[in-house]
Amino acid sequence: MEISGSTGPTLIGKRIVLGVTGSIAAYKAVLLLRTLLREGAVVHVVMTQSATKFVTPLTFEVLSGHPVSTEVFEAHQEMKHLSLPEQADAIVIAPATANCLAKIALGLGDDLLSTMLLTAQCPLIVAPAMDGGMWTHPTVTEHVRTLRARGTVVVDPEEGPLASGRIGHGRLAEESRILEALQTALSPLRDWQGHRILVSAGPTQEPIDPVRFISNRSSGKMGYALAEAAQARGAQVVLVTGPTALPLPKGVEVVSVATAEEMTQALSMRLAWSSAVIMAAAVADFRPKYPASQKMKKQAQIDQTLDLERTTDILASLSAQRTTQLIVGFAAETCDLIAHAKDKLTAKGLDLIVANDVTTEGAGFGSEQNAATLIDREGAITELPLMPKRALADAILNRAHELLRTRESQQAPKPVVGGR
C-alpha cells in the first residue's frame, strides 16, 4: 500500500513499540507493521494474551525481525516493561480494545502492555477498534476523554461493516491515518518558530488587608495550556501568571504576579518584545480603594463598607500601545455570549476574541475541558466543541497564526513590475 503524501521513508531510525490487543482487527496490525517498517522504523511488538488468539506472535516476529513480548517476566530476559518504553520514540497501540482503553485511563497494570505504559514517557498513539456500539458507550467516551486530556493521541475508528455484521463506528482506522498521527507526534508543528508570544494566565488577587483579598475562580489552566502549546510549536514564550496551583510549563519563561497592577506592568514591559499577546488571565475588575495595612478584626468589620475602584483595563491598554502585535482576548460570559464578545472585541481593538460560556456543563472554571467560539475583527465566527484545554489551545493558535500570516502578507512590500 502506498501512503498518500509520503515522498520517502519518514521514520528512519525511529524506535516504535507496536502494541496489539485482543480484537478481530489484530490482523490489520500486521499491515500496520509492514507500513512502519517501510517508513524506516525499528519496531518491537508487544501483544496481550488475547491478541495471540487472533494472530500468532511468530507472524510479527518474522516480519519485524525482533522477538515478540507477551509477558512481564519472560525467562532469561530483562524487564521488558521498563526497557521497551525507555528505548522507544513512540508507542502505537492498534487495535486498542475498550478494555485496553479502560486500563490505560485508570492506570491499571495487569499485563506487559498496560504495565509498560505506566513507565512510558514517549508519545502514545492509540487506535481503537470495537463492535456493537461500544465506541459510543458513555464509559468508553469518558475514558477516551481522559486519555486525550493527558495528551494521548486517539485515532478515532471509522464507520463501516463490523465483525458482527452491523454497520457503525468501530473499524480500525486505515494505516495511513495511524501513520500520519505517529508522524505528527514525532515531528510536531513548528509554525510559530521565530515568533515571541506573551501569554497571561490565572486570576489576580486584590488585597483587602494582609490576609484577605478579592479574586475569582480562574484556575489558570487555559493560559498554561496556551503557553505549553505555543512553546511546543516553536515560539519563544513568556507567561505572566497570577497565583495558581499548576506546575510551571517547561521551556517557558514565567513571571509570577499577584495583583492587576503587577500584571499590567509585567505585560506592558514586554509588549514591544512580543509579536503576539494572548490575554487568557481573569483580571479582577475592581480592587479595594483603601486596603488595610493590618488585619481587620471581626468586631471592626460590622456595618463596614468596602470602597472599590476599577483596576486598569489591561487589554485596552495593551491594544492602545501596540505597534504590529496580534492581540487575542478572552470573554468569559454567562449569557448573550456572541453579542458580549463582539462588543468586547470592538471596544478593545482586538484581532481575535475567544468567547466561552462558563455555565456550560464540563467547561466551567477549573475544568480540564473547554468549549469556545472564536470571533475575529472581520466578523468571522468559528465554533469549537467541548475538548481538552490543550487541544483548544492548539485550535486558538491555529486561528491566530492564520491572522498573523494574513497581516504579514498584507504588510509585505508589493513587487515592482518595471519596464524599460
C-alpha positions in Angstrom: 0.0 0.0 0.0 1.3 3.5 -0.9 0.8 6.1 1.8 -0.6 9.3 0.3 1.6 12.3 0.7 4.7 10.3 1.6 7.7 11.1 -0.5 10.1 8.6 1.1 10.8 6.9 4.4 9.7 9.3 7.2 10.6 7.2 10.3 14.2 6.2 9.6 15.8 5.0 12.8 12.7 5.7 14.9 12.1 3.0 17.6 8.5 2.2 17.8 6.7 -0.2 20.1 3.6 -1.6 18.5 1.0 -2.9 21.0 -1.6 -5.3 19.7 -4.7 -6.2 21.8 -7.4 -8.8 21.5 -9.6 -7.5 18.7 -10.6 -9.2 15.5 -8.8 -6.3 13.9 -5.5 -7.7 15.2 -4.8 -9.0 11.7 -4.7 -5.4 10.4 -1.8 -4.7 12.8 0.3 -6.9 10.5 -0.3 -4.5 7.7 0.5 -1.5 10.0 3.7 -3.2 11.0 4.7 -3.5 7.3 3.9 0.1 6.8 6.0 1.2 9.7 8.9 -0.9 8.5 8.6 0.5 5.0 8.9 4.0 6.6 12.2 3.0 8.1 11.1 2.4 11.7 12.6 -0.2 14.0 9.5 -2.0 15.5 9.2 -4.1 18.6 5.8 -5.8 19.0 4.1 -6.3 22.4 0.9 -8.5 22.4 -1.7 -9.2 25.0 -2.6 -12.8 25.6 -6.0 -12.2 24.0 -4.3 -10.8 20.8 -2.3 -14.1 20.4 -5.7 -15.9 19.9 -6.2 -13.9 16.7 -2.6 -13.7 15.2 0.4 -15.7 16.3 3.4 -13.9 17.8 5.5 -15.7 15.2 3.9 -13.7 12.4 5.0 -10.4 14.0 8.4 -11.8 14.9 9.2 -12.9 11.4 8.2 -9.6 9.9 9.7 -7.3 12.5 12.9 -9.2 12.9 12.6 -9.0 16.7 11.1 -11.3 19.4 7.6 -10.5 20.3 6.9 -9.8 24.0 3.8 -11.1 25.7 4.7 -11.5 29.4 6.1 -9.1 32.1 8.5 -11.8 33.3 9.9 -13.7 30.4 12.6 -16.3 31.1 16.2 -15.0 30.8 15.1 -11.6 29.6 15.4 -8.1 31.0 12.3 -6.4 32.4 10.6 -5.5 29.2 8.0 -3.2 30.9 11.0 -0.9 31.7 13.4 -1.4 28.8 11.0 -1.2 25.9 9.4 2.2 26.8 12.8 3.6 27.8 14.2 2.9 24.3 11.0 3.8 22.4 10.5 7.1 20.5 6.8 6.3 20.4 4.2 3.7 21.3 1.4 2.8 19.0 -1.5 0.5 20.2 -3.5 -0.8 17.2 -6.0 -2.2 17.6 -6.9 -1.0 21.1 -9.9 -2.7 22.7 -12.4 -1.0 25.0 -10.8 -3.0 27.8 -7.4 -1.6 26.8 -8.7 2.0 26.9 -10.1 1.4 30.3 -6.9 0.1 31.7 -4.8 3.0 30.3 -7.3 5.6 31.6 -7.5 4.0 35.1 -3.7 3.4 35.3 -4.1 -0.4 35.7 -1.1 -2.7 35.0 -2.1 -6.3 34.9 -0.1 -7.4 31.8 3.1 -6.4 30.0 1.5 -3.8 27.7 -0.5 -1.9 30.4 2.4 -2.1 32.9 4.8 -0.7 30.2 2.5 2.3 29.7 2.8 3.3 33.3 6.5 3.8 32.8 6.5 5.3 29.3 7.5 8.9 28.7 7.2 9.0 24.9 4.2 9.9 22.8 1.4 7.4 22.9 -0.9 6.9 19.8 -4.0 4.7 20.3 -6.2 3.4 17.5 -9.3 1.8 19.0 -11.4 -1.0 17.3 -14.6 -2.4 18.7 -18.0 -3.6 17.9 -21.7 -3.4 18.9 -22.0 0.3 19.6 -19.2 0.1 22.2 -17.4 3.2 20.9 -20.3 5.4 21.9 -20.9 3.8 25.3 -20.6 6.6 28.0 -17.8 4.8 29.8 -15.7 4.4 26.7 -16.4 8.0 25.8 -15.2 9.1 29.3 -12.1 7.0 29.0 -11.2 8.5 25.6 -11.8 12.0 27.0 -9.5 11.2 29.9 -6.7 9.9 27.6 -6.9 12.9 25.3 -6.8 15.3 28.3 -3.5 13.6 29.3 -2.0 14.1 25.8 -2.7 10.7 24.3 -3.3 10.8 20.6 -6.5 8.8 19.9 -7.2 8.0 16.2 -10.9 7.6 16.0 -12.3 4.4 14.5 -14.0 4.6 11.2 -17.6 3.8 10.2 -18.4 0.7 8.2 -19.2 -3.0 8.4 -18.2 -4.5 11.7 -17.3 -8.2 12.5 -20.8 -8.7 13.9 -22.3 -7.7 10.6 -23.6 -4.4 11.9 -22.8 -1.0 10.3 -21.3 1.5 12.7 -18.3 3.2 14.2 -15.7 0.8 15.3 -13.5 -0.2 12.4 -9.8 0.3 13.0 -8.5 3.4 11.2 -6.6 2.9 8.0 -2.8 2.6 8.3 -2.4 5.9 6.5 -4.3 7.7 9.3 -2.4 6.0 12.1 0.9 6.7 10.3 0.0 10.4 10.0 -0.8 10.6 13.7 2.5 9.0 14.5 4.5 11.3 12.2 2.8 14.3 13.7 3.5 13.2 17.3 7.2 12.7 16.4 7.5 15.9 14.4 5.2 18.4 16.0 4.1 21.5 14.1 6.7 24.3 14.4 4.7 27.1 12.7 5.3 29.6 15.4 9.1 29.3 15.1 10.7 32.8 15.2 7.7 34.4 16.9 7.5 35.7 20.5 4.3 35.2 22.4 3.2 36.9 25.6 0.6 34.9 27.5 -1.3 35.9 30.6 -3.0 33.3 32.9 -4.7 32.8 36.2 -6.6 35.2 38.5 -5.4 38.3 40.2 -5.7 38.9 43.9 -6.5 42.4 45.1 -5.8 42.8 48.8 -8.4 43.9 51.4 -5.8 43.6 54.1 -2.6 41.4 54.6 -4.8 38.3 55.0 -7.9 38.8 52.8 -8.2 39.6 49.1 -10.7 39.8 46.2 -10.2 37.3 43.4 -12.1 35.0 41.1 -12.5 31.3 40.2 -9.9 31.1 37.4 -7.5 28.1 37.7 -5.1 29.3 35.0 -5.3 26.0 33.1 -6.3 27.6 29.8 -3.4 30.1 29.8 -0.9 27.5 30.9 -2.1 25.2 28.0 -1.7 28.0 25.6 1.9 28.7 26.8 2.8 25.0 26.6 1.3 24.6 23.1 3.0 27.8 21.8 6.3 26.6 23.1 5.9 23.2 21.6 5.1 24.9 18.2 8.4 26.8 18.2 7.6 30.1 19.8 9.5 31.9 22.5 7.0 32.3 25.3 6.7 34.5 28.3 3.9 33.5 30.7 2.7 36.2 33.1 0.7 34.4 35.7 -1.4 35.2 38.7 -1.4 32.8 41.6 -2.2 29.2 40.6 -1.6 25.7 41.9 -0.3 24.5 38.5 3.2 23.1 37.7 5.2 25.6 35.6 5.4 24.8 31.9 8.7 23.6 30.7 10.7 25.8 28.3 8.6 28.8 29.1 9.8 32.0 30.9 7.4 32.5 33.8 6.7 35.9 35.5 4.6 35.5 38.7 2.4 38.4 39.8 -0.4 38.8 42.2 -2.4 42.0 41.5 -3.9 43.5 38.4 -1.4 46.4 38.6 1.6 44.0 38.8 0.2 42.1 35.8 -0.3 45.4 33.9 3.4 46.4 34.5 4.8 42.9 33.6 2.8 42.8 30.3 3.5 46.4 29.3 7.2 46.0 29.9 7.3 43.0 27.4 4.8 44.2 24.8 7.5 45.6 22.5 9.3 42.3 22.6 6.3 40.3 21.5 4.8 39.5 18.1 1.5 38.3 19.7 -0.3 38.7 23.0 -2.8 36.2 24.3 -4.7 37.5 27.3 -6.2 34.5 29.0 -5.9 35.8 32.5 -9.1 36.6 34.5 -8.1 40.0 35.9 -10.1 41.5 38.7 -12.2 44.4 37.5 -12.2 46.1 40.9 -9.9 46.4 43.9 -10.3 47.8 47.4 -9.6 51.5 47.3 -8.1 51.7 50.7 -6.5 48.3 51.6 -5.8 48.0 55.3 -2.1 47.7 56.4 -3.1 45.4 59.3 -5.5 42.5 59.5 -9.0 43.8 60.0 -10.7 42.5 63.2 -14.2 41.0 63.1 -15.5 43.5 65.6 -14.4 46.4 63.4 -16.0 44.9 60.3 -19.6 45.2 61.5 -21.5 47.5 59.1 -18.3 48.5 57.4 -18.4 49.4 53.7 -15.6 48.3 51.4 -14.9 51.1 48.9 -13.8 49.7 45.5 -12.1 51.3 42.4 -11.6 50.0 38.9 -8.4 48.3 38.0 -6.5 49.0 34.8 -8.2 47.6 31.7 -5.1 45.7 30.6 -6.4 44.5 27.2 -7.4 48.0 26.2 -4.1 49.4 27.4 -2.0 46.9 25.5 -4.1 47.4 22.4 -3.6 51.1 22.6 0.2 50.7 23.0 0.8 48.1 20.4 2.6 48.6 17.1 2.4 45.4 15.0 1.4 42.8 17.7 -1.5 40.5 17.2 -3.8 40.8 20.3 -6.0 37.9 21.4 -8.5 38.4 24.2 -10.9 36.1 26.1 -14.6 36.7 27.0 -15.9 34.5 29.8 -19.7 35.1 29.8 -22.9 33.6 31.3 -25.4 34.9 28.8 -25.6 36.6 25.3 -22.2 35.1 24.5 -21.7 36.3 20.9 -23.1 39.8 21.4 -21.0 40.5 24.5 -17.9 39.0 22.9 -18.3 41.1 19.7 -18.8 44.2 21.9 -15.5 43.5 23.7 -13.7 42.7 20.5 -14.6 46.1 19.1 -14.3 48.2 22.2 -10.8 46.9 22.9 -9.5 46.8 19.4 -8.7 43.1 19.4 -7.7 40.9 16.4 -9.4 37.8 17.9 -11.5 37.0 20.8 -12.1 33.6 22.4 -15.6 33.5 23.9 -16.8 30.8 26.3 -19.9 30.3 28.3 -18.7 29.4 31.8 -22.1 27.9 32.7 -21.7 25.1 30.1 -21.5 21.8 31.8 -17.9 20.5 31.8 -16.5 23.7 30.6 -16.5 25.9 33.7 -13.6 27.3 35.8 -11.1 24.7 36.9 -12.3 22.0 34.4 -9.9 20.1 32.2 -12.0 20.9 29.1 -13.5 23.9 27.4 -15.7 24.9 24.5 -15.3 28.2 22.7 -16.3 30.4 19.9 -13.6 32.3 18.0 -14.5 35.7 16.5 -12.1 37.8 14.5 -12.2 41.5 13.7 -13.6 40.8 10.3 -16.6 39.1 11.9 -15.7 35.5 11.0 -17.1 33.1 13.7 -15.6 29.7 14.4 -17.4 27.4 16.9 -15.3 24.9 18.7 -16.9 21.9 20.6 -16.0 20.8 24.1 -12.4 19.5 24.1 -9.4 19.2 26.3 -7.9 22.7 27.0 -4.6 21.7 25.3 -6.5 20.8 22.1 -8.4 24.1 22.4 -5.1 25.9 22.8 -3.8 24.5 19.5 -7.1 25.5 17.8 -6.7 29.1 19.1 -3.0 29.1 17.9 -4.1 27.8 14.5 -6.5 30.7 14.0 -4.1 33.3 15.4 -1.4 32.1 13.1 -3.7 32.4 10.1 -4.5 36.0 11.1 -0.8 36.8 11.7 0.2 35.3 8.3 -2.6 37.3 6.6 -1.4 40.5 8.2 2.2 39.9 7.3 1.3 39.2 3.7 -0.7 42.5 3.5 2.2 44.4 5.0 4.8 42.9 2.7 6.1 45.4 0.1 4.5 44.8 -3.3 6.9 43.7 -6.0 7.7 46.4 -8.5 7.0 45.4 -12.1 9.2 47.6 -14.2 9.5 48.2 -17.9 12.4 49.7 -19.8 
